């Protein structure tokens, strides 16, 4: 009776299923856990936003020094 339990044939069919994706897999830097390879395609404005953030924080810091 296999009622309520997975049989070996069901498990083997599920494990053979492969998912193909156009997104790159792995990491941008091989030894680093971050960022994933699809980071540039998911967040294309990240360098721009980071630059603006650094400029704003830098101006705020310089205004505190005066």
HUHUJO-V750087 format. One record per backbone hydrogen bond with DSSP energy under -1.0 kcal/mol. CO is the residue of the C=O (numbers start at 0). NH is the residue of the N-H. E is the energy in kcal/mol with one decimal. If there is no record, write none. Layout:
BEGIN
CO;NH;E
CO;NH;E
END
This chain:
BEGIN
1;4;-1.5
6;10;-1.7
7;11;-2.2
8;12;-1.6
9;13;-1.7
10;14;-2.1
11;15;-1.2
25;36;-2.1
28;31;-1.3
34;27;-1.7
35;38;-1.7
37;41;-1.9
38;42;-2.3
42;45;-1.4
44;48;-2.6
45;49;-2.6
46;50;-2.1
47;51;-2.3
48;52;-2.4
49;53;-2.3
50;54;-2.3
51;55;-2.5
52;56;-2.4
53;57;-2.4
54;58;-2.5
55;59;-2.2
56;60;-2.4
57;61;-2.5
58;62;-2.1
59;63;-1.3
60;64;-1.2
END
